[in-house]
């Protein structure tokens, strides 16, 4: 399920676009995130077993040295989803609504 997610981070004013490569039978997946406002490209490693939700994301933001853990609740048939993110280095917990603006199933 490759998809594009639009994320709103109101606490830090960091809207972002995530490119997701999520083959239906190939887990975990890798997300490529682009945060233009803050120039923080990052790679998110996600562990999302096909039958095990929610999942935990480990995010590495090298440009600002902000590793974080995202807790995502994404029921397989329930969109949009909500991510709970904790950025301890910068003390920026936030809840991020996620919109699927492009979804292709192969």
N, C-alpha and C positions, 0 to 999 in steps of 0.2 A: 504494500500500500504506500507507494510514494505520494507525498502530499506536501503542501505548503501551508505552514501555520503562521498566522499573524498574531503577535503577542503584544499586549499592552502592559507596560510596567509603570503604573502611575507614580509610585513612590520615587522613582528615579528618572522619569520621563524618558524611557528607553524602549519605544516601539521597535520591534524586530521582526525579521522574517526567518523562519526555519525551513530549510530544505531537508526532507526526511526520506530516507531510503529504508523501507520497511517491507521486505519481501515476506509474503504471508507465511512462508515456511522457514524463514531464515531469521532467527533471533539469537542474540541481541541485534540491535540496529545502531546506525550512526547518524546523528543529526549534525548538519552544518548550519550554524547560526550566524547571521549578519546583523550587527547592531550599528548602523551607520552614524547615529547621533553621537555615540561615544567611541566609535572606532574600535570595537571590541569583537573581532571575529573569534569564534570559539568552536570547539568540537565537543559534542555531548555524546557520551556513551550511555546507551539506555539498555536496561535489562527488562525486557517485556515479554515473558513467556506467553505464548498464544492463548493459554487458558488461565493465566494468573495475573489478575489485576487487583489493586493498582501496581505500579512499577516505580522503581527508583532510578533517577538519572544522576549521573556524576558529570558535572560540567567543569571544564577547564577554560578559564578566560585569561590567557597569558598576557594580553596587553595591559591588564589592570591588576593582575595577580589576585583574582577573585574566584578561587575554587568554591563551588557551592553544591549543595545536594538539593535536588528537586524531587518532591513527592507528587506524583501525577495520578489523578483519578480519571481514568478513561475507559468507562464501560464500553464494550465492543460495539454496542448499538446506540450509545448515548453521546451525542455531540451537541454543543461544544463541551469541552472538558475544563478542569481547573487544575492549575499547577500550584503547589505550595513550594516556594523557594526560600532558602535561608542562605544568606551570604554573610558568614560570621566576620570575615575580615573587615567588611564595611558596615555591618549591622543594618542590613537592608532586607528584612523579611518582607515578602510580598505575595499576594495572590494574583495569579495571572490568568485571565480568561483566554481561551484559545479558540480561534475560528479556523475551520478547514475551508480554505478558499480554492483549493484544487485537490482533487482526490482521484487517482487513477488506480484501478484494480486490474491486475493482469491475470 
